[in-house]
Amino acid sequence: MFENLKETAKFDYKDSYEMTDKIEEELVQVEENSHKYASDSFMDIINKVKDQKEPLNVSSVGENIFYHGIHFLRGRGWTEESLLEAVRNHYHMYDIEVEESDPEPDSDPEPTEKDNK
């Protein structure tokens, strides 16, 4: 009954790593495809606003898409904090950090008491 327990399974870890790498590559590709699809679709909707017969406000359309996204993600298990963190991170994603430069020395130094005498 337990004869098979004496045999050790032959398992090549290299196969496992290759399988994991392939799965990760596929998941990355799915994410990239999803982001591109969402961005393209969003821009298509925003661009169609001006072509509608009834007057629409493009900011209101974007805002309502945002709200629908919040409700959708909440339904998918996102917490309020995870939503807020994602908004904060994305809001500042394209901020340009301005490097503070050293102040340039004055070409005319301030007169001292000695200079005034």
PyMOL commands that set and color helices and strands:
alter all, ss='L'
color gray80, all
select helices_A, chain A and resi 3-6+13-51+58-75+80-91+113-116
alter helices_A, ss='H'
color red, helices_A
deselect
rebuild
show_as cartoon
